């Protein structure tokens, strides 16, 4: 659409080279502004005959009469007078006014605005530039027919706006095109015929996710029941409260991950089916983005859960073991680093923002400093400041050296050392034995008991249906004093 409706639009504006080969798409003269407005209005009406795609002027009232699908709106403030003799503002009234006109091919030059666009932009006779923005709204219809894949015809309604932004009144008017696309119901001749194979695959995927999600939920509920019984049993025998770490040794985190994965996959699949098979006739095109996000997250967490089955092998499970052992230390460390990083971001944005292209906004500053930690474009960041600004140039160099020294040399090395320590502890059997959770220590003591007495054998037979029943105290004195059945 930008190639069709924006004057002098170039593919260079669509690429992302750094440093950019061109500036932003903007207008700098009054004549150029009027040319761009006329170009957009004319090309909206000519788009059915100039575009290689199927575009039509949208008839919103359905009567088939003459339409005016283009609306031009001027936004400006009421009054602004500058006293040239005394060099001060004499009068100013920033009350905003809006003037909208429906435009057709027979509209007069200037589209009948009073005051005109040129009058609002001229700063003669002490008048201030009052124009804040020009909005050109248009409505089109588009038909998509993919003859290669054989998919059914899709009909779309396009509501677009070309926005000429002069709200800063800084001698530069930026131009943006925004479109809101929604699918409209085609007639009966273009109804979608979904392939049986696609429907079967989608239905099987939904059924599998639904059933497996229920199994995961049942496993999580079972783990909760088991934890409650284990906690009561442990407290009854030892008089102590079971730790939180022991709790996560009983709960199956993998079931929770899979359940979440299936939930987002089911929602994404339902939306996808409704889009593909026409069950939903009117929807915003952004629903495609939501569908992609949901299905992508579902796939990610599904593959993460698959790694759980490799954790039974010591080598395959090494990644999870190291991450689990260092998790809390890493979280605390990253919290401190994040606070420090935020301070550097604010400092760079406040000081270097007006002079450095990479620090022009808070978002770009955050992204640039994060890239520097990874070693990207360090030299460009050092040299992007104008050398005529000596103080700023010196501050830029000092700031970047301090940032790189702190975050590249110190912070990252400490971060790596945390994982190295966890890795060494993972291979240290004595360390692992001493730092087991209270539940595993309790089970270790139970395993050291002998099970060769008749009473113990009776205990084992009565309690072995449960997971932890076989680890109960089996000496006769304890068994006679405790008639507690762990799992009945």
C-alpha positions in Angstrom: 0.0 0.0 0.0 2.9 2.4 0.7 4.2 2.0 -2.8 0.8 2.9 -4.2 -0.3 5.8 -2.0 2.8 7.5 -0.7 4.7 9.8 -3.1 8.4 9.1 -3.6 8.3 6.1 -1.4 11.4 4.0 -1.8 12.3 0.4 -0.7 15.2 2.0 1.2 12.6 3.0 3.9 11.6 -0.6 4.3 15.1 -2.0 5.0 17.0 -1.8 8.3 20.6 -1.1 7.5 22.8 0.6 10.2 23.7 3.3 10.0 20.6 4.1 7.9 21.3 5.1 4.3 18.3 7.4 4.3 16.5 9.5 6.9 12.9 9.0 8.0 10.1 9.5 5.4 9.2 13.2 6.0 8.2 16.4 4.3 10.0 19.8 4.6 8.2 22.3 2.3 4.6 23.5 1.9 4.5 22.7 -1.8 5.8 19.2 -1.1 3.0 18.7 1.5 0.3 19.7 -0.9 1.8 17.4 -3.6 1.8 14.5 -1.2 -1.8 15.0 -0.1 -3.0 15.3 -3.7 -1.0 12.3 -4.7 -2.5 10.1 -2.0 -6.1 11.3 -2.8 -5.7 10.8 -6.5 -4.1 7.3 -6.2 -6.9 6.1 -3.9 -9.4 6.7 -6.7 -7.0 5.3 -9.3 -5.9 2.2 -7.4 -8.4 -0.1 -9.2 -6.7 0.7 -12.5 -3.1 1.2 -11.4 -2.5 -1.7 -8.9 -1.6 -5.2 -10.0 -3.8 -6.5 -7.2 -7.6 -6.7 -7.0 -8.6 -3.5 -5.3 -12.0 -1.8 -5.4 -13.5 1.4 -4.1 -15.5 0.2 -1.1 -19.2 1.0 -1.2 -20.2 1.2 2.4 -23.9 2.0 2.0 -24.6 -0.9 -0.4 -26.9 1.3 -2.7 -24.5 1.4 -5.6 -24.6 5.2 -5.9 -21.7 7.6 -6.1 -19.4 7.2 -3.1 -16.8 9.4 -1.5 -14.5 6.9 0.1 -11.9 9.5 1.0 -12.1 11.8 3.9 -9.5 14.5 4.7 -9.3 16.0 8.2 -7.3 19.0 9.3 -6.3 19.4 12.9 -4.9 22.8 14.0 -4.9 25.1 16.9 -7.0 28.3 16.9 -4.7 31.3 17.0 -0.9 32.1 17.1 0.6 35.6 16.6 4.3 36.5 16.9 5.4 40.1 17.5 8.4 40.4 15.3 9.3 43.9 16.6 9.5 42.9 20.2 10.5 39.2 19.4 7.9 37.6 21.6 4.6 35.8 21.3 1.7 38.3 21.3 -1.3 36.0 21.2 -1.7 32.3 21.3 -4.8 30.1 21.7 -4.0 26.4 21.6 -7.6 25.3 21.5 -7.7 22.5 18.9 -10.1 22.5 16.0 -10.9 19.8 13.5 -12.3 20.2 9.9 -13.2 17.2 7.9 -14.3 17.0 4.2 -15.5 14.1 2.1 -13.4 14.2 -1.1 -14.2 13.0 -4.6 -12.6 13.5 -8.0 -14.5 16.7 -8.6 -13.5 18.3 -5.4 -12.0 21.8 -5.9 -8.3 22.5 -5.4 -7.5 22.7 -1.7 -10.7 20.7 -1.1 -12.6 23.7 0.1 -10.9 24.1 3.5 -11.1 27.5 5.1 -8.5 28.3 6.3 -6.6 26.4 3.6 -3.8 24.0 4.3 -1.3 26.5 2.9 -2.6 29.3 5.1 -2.3 27.1 8.2 1.4 26.4 7.3 2.6 29.8 6.4 4.3 32.0 9.0 3.9 35.3 7.3 2.8 38.6 8.9 3.7 37.2 12.4 1.3 34.2 12.1 2.5 31.0 13.6 2.3 27.6 11.9 -0.9 26.2 13.3 -1.4 22.9 11.4 -0.9 19.9 13.7 -1.8 17.1 11.4 -3.6 16.0 8.2 -5.5 12.7 8.2 -6.5 11.1 4.9 -8.9 8.2 5.6 -10.0 5.8 2.9 -11.9 2.6 2.4 -11.1 -0.2 -0.1 -12.0 -3.8 -0.8 -9.6 -6.4 -1.9 -10.0 -9.9 -3.2 -7.3 -12.6 -2.7 -7.3 -15.6 -5.0 -4.4 -18.0 -4.8 -4.6 -20.1 -8.0 -1.4 -22.0 -7.1 -2.6 -23.6 -3.9 -6.2 -23.8 -4.9 -7.4 -22.2 -1.7 -10.8 -20.5 -1.7 -11.3 -16.8 -2.4 -10.7 -14.4 0.5 -12.4 -11.0 0.7 -11.0 -8.2 2.8 -12.1 -4.7 3.8 -9.3 -2.2 4.2 -9.8 1.0 6.3 -6.6 3.0 6.0 -5.2 6.3 7.2 -2.3 8.4 5.9 -1.2 10.5 8.8 0.9 13.7 8.2 2.2 14.5 11.7 3.2 18.1 12.4 2.4 18.1 16.2 6.0 18.9 17.1 6.1 21.8 14.6 9.8 21.4 14.3 10.2 22.0 10.5 9.6 18.3 9.6 6.3 16.5 8.9 6.5 12.8 9.2 4.2 10.6 7.1 2.8 7.3 8.2 0.3 4.8 6.7 -1.8 2.7 9.0 -4.3 0.1 7.8 -6.9 -1.9 9.6 -7.8 -5.1 7.6 -10.8 -7.3 8.3 -12.2 -10.2 6.4 -15.7 -9.8 5.0 -18.0 -12.5 4.0 -17.9 -13.3 0.3 -20.9 -14.4 -1.6 -22.0 -18.0 -2.0 -19.9 -18.6 -5.1 -16.7 -17.9 -3.2 -17.6 -19.9 -0.1 -14.6 -21.8 1.4 -14.3 -25.5 0.8 -12.0 -26.7 3.5 -10.1 -29.9 2.7 -11.2 -33.0 4.6 -7.5 -33.8 5.4 -7.0 -30.4 7.1 -10.2 -30.8 9.1 -9.2 -34.3 10.3 -5.6 -33.2 11.2 -6.9 -30.2 13.1 -9.6 -32.3 14.9 -7.0 -34.9 15.9 -4.6 -32.3 17.2 -7.4 -30.7 19.3 -8.5 -34.1 20.7 -4.9 -35.1 21.6 -4.2 -31.8 23.4 -7.5 -32.0 25.2 -7.0 -35.6 26.4 -3.4 -35.2 27.3 -4.2 -31.9 29.1 -6.7 -33.7 31.2 -4.2 -36.4 32.1 -1.6 -33.7 33.1 -4.2 -32.0 35.2 -5.1 -35.3 36.9 -1.3 -35.9 37.5 -1.0 -32.4 39.1 -4.0 -33.1 41.4 -2.6 -36.4 42.4 0.8 -34.8 43.2 -1.1 -32.3 45.4 -2.8 -35.1 47.3 0.5 -36.9 47.6 2.2 -33.8 49.0 -0.5 -33.3 51.6 -0.2 -36.9 52.8 3.6 -36.7 52.8 3.6 -33.5 54.7 1.2 -34.9 57.3 3.2 -38.1 57.5 6.5 -36.3 57.9 5.1 -34.0 60.5 3.5 -36.8 62.4 6.8 -38.8 62.6 9.3 -36.0 63.0 7.4 -33.1 64.4 8.9 -30.8 61.8 7.4 -29.0 58.8 8.3 -30.2 55.3 10.3 -27.6 53.4 9.3 -25.9 50.1 12.1 -27.6 48.3 10.7 -30.9 49.2 7.3 -29.8 47.9 8.8 -29.3 44.4 10.3 -32.7 44.6 6.8 -34.2 44.8 5.0 -32.0 42.4 5.5 -32.8 38.7 6.4 -29.5 37.2 6.5 -31.2 33.8 2.8 -31.8 34.0 2.1 -28.2 34.7 4.2 -27.1 31.7 2.4 -29.6 29.4 -1.0 -28.5 30.7 -0.2 -24.8 30.0 1.2 -25.8 26.6 -2.0 -27.7 25.7 -4.2 -24.9 26.8 -2.6 -22.3 24.6 -2.4 -24.8 21.7 -6.1 -25.6 22.0 -7.0 -21.9 22.0 -4.7 -21.2 19.0 -6.0 -24.2 17.1 -9.6 -23.2 17.6 -8.9 -19.7 16.3 -6.9 -21.1 13.4 -9.7 -23.5 12.4 -12.3 -20.7 12.6 -10.0 -18.6 10.3 -9.2 -21.3 7.8 -12.6 -22.9 7.5 -14.9 -19.9 7.6 -16.6 -20.6 11.0 -15.9 -16.9 11.9 -16.9 -14.6 9.1 -15.8 -11.2 10.5 -12.5 -10.8 12.3 -9.6 -8.4 12.6 -6.6 -9.5 10.6 -4.5 -9.2 13.8 -6.1 -12.4 14.9 -3.5 -14.1 12.7 -0.8 -12.7 15.0 -2.6 -13.9 18.1 -2.9 -17.4 16.6 0.8 -17.5 15.7 1.8 -16.4 19.2 -0.4 -19.0 20.9 0.7 -21.9 18.6 4.4 -20.8 18.9 4.3 -20.7 22.7 2.5 -24.1 22.7 5.2 -25.7 20.6 8.0 -24.1 22.7 6.7 -25.4 26.0 5.9 -28.8 24.4 9.5 -29.3 23.3 10.8 -28.1 26.7 8.7 -30.8 28.4 10.1 -33.4 26.0 13.5 -32.7 27.5 12.1 -33.9 30.8 12.3 -37.5 29.5 16.0 -37.2 28.8 16.7 -36.1 32.4 16.6 -39.7 33.6 20.1 -40.0 32.2 22.8 -38.3 34.2 24.4 -36.6 31.2 21.2 -35.6 29.5 19.8 -34.3 32.8 22.9 -32.2 33.5 21.5 -29.0 32.1 18.4 -29.2 34.3 20.4 -30.2 37.4 22.8 -27.3 37.0 20.0 -24.8 36.3 17.9 -26.1 39.3 20.9 -25.9 41.7 21.8 -22.3 40.7 18.3 -20.9 40.1 17.8 -18.9 43.2 21.3 -17.5 43.2 20.9 -16.5 39.5 17.6 -14.8 40.2 19.1 -12.7 43.0 22.1 -11.9 40.9 20.1 -10.8 37.9 17.9 -8.6 40.1 21.0 -6.6 41.1 22.3 -6.5 37.6 19.0 -5.4 36.2 18.8 -2.4 38.6 22.4 -1.4 37.6 21.6 -1.9 33.9 18.5 0.3 34.2 20.7 3.1 35.7 23.0 3.0 32.7 20.1 3.0 30.3 18.6 6.1 31.9 22.0 7.9 32.0 22.7 7.2 28.4 19.3 8.2 27.2 19.3 11.5 29.2 22.9 12.6 28.3 23.6 11.0 24.8 20.0 10.9 23.5 20.1 14.3 21.7 23.5 13.6 20.1 23.6 9.8 19.4 21.4 8.0 16.9 21.5 4.7 18.9 20.3 6.5 22.1 17.6 8.6 20.6 14.8 6.9 22.5 14.5 4.8 25.7 13.8 1.7 23.8 16.7 2.1 21.4 19.0 2.9 24.3 18.0 -0.3 26.1 18.4 -2.4 22.9 21.8 -0.8 22.1 23.3 -1.4 25.5 22.0 -4.9 25.5 23.7 -5.5 22.2 27.0 -4.0 23.5 27.0 -6.7 26.2 27.1 -9.2 23.4 29.9 -7.3 21.6 27.8 -5.9 18.7 28.8 -2.7 16.9 31.1 -1.4 19.7 33.2 0.8 17.3 30.1 2.3 15.7 28.8 3.2 19.1 32.0 5.0 20.0 32.2 7.0 16.8 28.5 7.9 16.2 28.8 11.2 18.2 29.8 14.4 16.4 33.5 15.2 17.2 32.6 18.9 17.4 30.8 18.2 20.7 33.9 17.6 22.8 32.3 17.2 26.2 29.6 14.8 24.8 32.2 12.9 22.8 34.4 12.5 25.9 31.4 11.5 28.0 30.4 9.0 25.4 33.8 7.3 25.4 34.1 7.3 29.2 30.5 6.0 29.6 31.0 3.1 27.1 34.3 2.1 28.6 32.8 1.9 32.1 29.8 0.1 30.8 31.8 -2.5 28.9 34.2 -3.0 31.7 31.5 -3.6 34.2 29.0 -5.7 32.2 31.4 -7.5 29.8 34.4 -8.2 32.0 33.0 -8.4 35.5 29.2 -9.1 35.4 29.3 -11.8 32.7 32.3 -13.6 34.3 30.6 -13.7 37.7 27.5 -15.0 36.0 29.5 -17.8 34.4 31.2 -18.5 37.7 27.8 -19.1 39.3 27.0 -21.9 36.8 30.5 -23.3 37.1 30.1 -23.6 40.8 26.7 -25.3 40.4 28.3 -27.7 37.8 31.1 -28.6 40.2 28.7 -29.2 43.0 26.6 -31.4 40.8 29.6 -33.7 40.4 30.5 -33.6 44.1 28.7 -36.5 45.6 29.6 -35.5 49.2 28.2 -32.0 48.6 25.0 -33.4 47.1 24.6 -35.7 50.0 25.0 -32.9 52.6 22.7 -30.5 50.7 19.8 -32.9 50.1 16.3 -31.7 51.0 14.8 -32.8 54.3 12.5 -35.2 52.4 15.4 -37.0 50.7 17.3 -37.1 54.0 14.3 -38.6 55.6 14.0 -41.2 52.8 17.7 -42.0 53.1 17.3 -42.8 56.8 14.3 -45.0 56.0 16.4 -47.0 53.4 19.0 -47.7 56.1 16.4 -49.6 58.2 16.3 -53.4 58.1 13.2 -55.1 56.6 13.8 -58.6 57.9 11.4 -58.7 60.8 7.9 -60.1 60.5 6.4 -56.9 61.7 8.4 -55.0 59.0 7.2 -57.3 56.3 3.7 -56.7 57.4 4.3 -53.0 57.4 5.7 -53.2 53.8 2.8 -55.3 52.6 0.2 -52.9 54.1 1.9 -49.7 52.9 3.6 -50.5 49.6 0.6 -49.5 47.5 1.7 -45.9 48.1 4.8 -44.3 46.8 6.4 -43.6 50.1 4.7 -46.3 52.2 7.7 -48.6 51.9 9.9 -46.1 53.6 8.0 -46.0 56.9 9.6 -46.9 60.1 9.6 -50.7 60.4 11.0 -51.4 63.7 8.5 -53.1 66.1 8.4 -50.3 68.7 7.7 -47.6 66.1 5.2 -49.7 64.3 3.3 -50.6 67.4 3.1 -47.0 68.5 2.1 -45.7 65.1 -0.9 -47.3 63.5 -1.0 -44.5 60.9 -1.6 -45.8 57.4 0.0 -43.5 54.8 -2.2 -44.4 51.9 -5.5 -46.3 52.4 
